[in-house]
């Protein structure tokens, strides 16, 4: 989450406490790394630590409990060791008292220079905080994107242009503006990430059910007459990804009054259509293009091991069940970065389109202007 100097501090602190410490931080969408603009960092940290002190730890069954225990002794030991390391390095900003029982970890705030300092996810009520200068916003965004992970992202600001700039640049599947970043609601906030955090179509989104449906029968039985040069393949992939591909649309989703929910889709990097055979590869390319995706059509056989290092693809279509298919799966499994699937049937929208959802609390900037045009 990024908090700039225009953010309403009371609202930001409430959202941070909910996002980082609710459910003892044991949510995949929980806030792990907080960036606060240095102009407000001192007073903001004082307000945040005060809010942390007000949290009550205890049995989650009781309504008075704000933060319960972590799941087991193994998790407790790992999180406690992480906190102890920060304490020894004098990076512990604040921690609250921990009950001397069970597997409780008290809400804790740790100083970091940035998200690059976090080499693994601490799955508990531990928040890492960094500061940034007013001219360093794009540097922060670059650091976030460099991690390769992008499930949930939060932004606290009252500048509309900044909302657009940041949400267009941050590579995360779910963006939450001026509200907490947990608790996605089916139908309003389709949930799923990008990059190393992306596993397919967004849960609760318009493309989700198709992944569970039978697809049209795939054309099979083709063969190749020769090989395709690897340099030619690389050139075709580069050219396909470089061609302009505008966003597929902006879908406005329902939600409560005072909240905007928009889902946008755009083409994933190229899908490689491997046939086998020219006719099958052509059918695959058409299926991808019809869904709004980017297709690269092979013109001959390609060594399976070449797929391990081939850059710029998000999936491979191959409609045959043979030794080549098994070799392709093995080669794709050795790739660095996001999972690259072998698609052995007709592709669905989730294979070819990347979804990004932006949820905005419109009341935070002074009211919901959309209501002014409403008719009683």
Secondary structure, DSSP 8 states (H G I E B T S, - for coil): -EE-TTS-HHHHHHHHHHHHHGGGG-STT---EEEEETTTHHHHHHHHHHHHHT--BS-TTSTT-SB---S-HHHHHHHHHHHHHHHHTT-EEEE----SSTT----EEEE-SSGGG--S---SSEEEEEEE-TT-HHHHHHHHHHT-EESEEEEE-S-HHHHHHHHHHS--SEEEESS-S----TTTS-B--EETT--SS-BTSTTSGGGGS-----------SSB--HHHHHHHHHHHHHS-----EEEE----TTEEEEEEEEE-SEEEE--SSHHHHHHHHHHHHHTT--EEE-SSB--GGGGGT--SEEEEE----SHHHHHHHHHHHT-SSS--EEE-S---HHHHEEEEEEEEEGGGGTS-GGGGG---
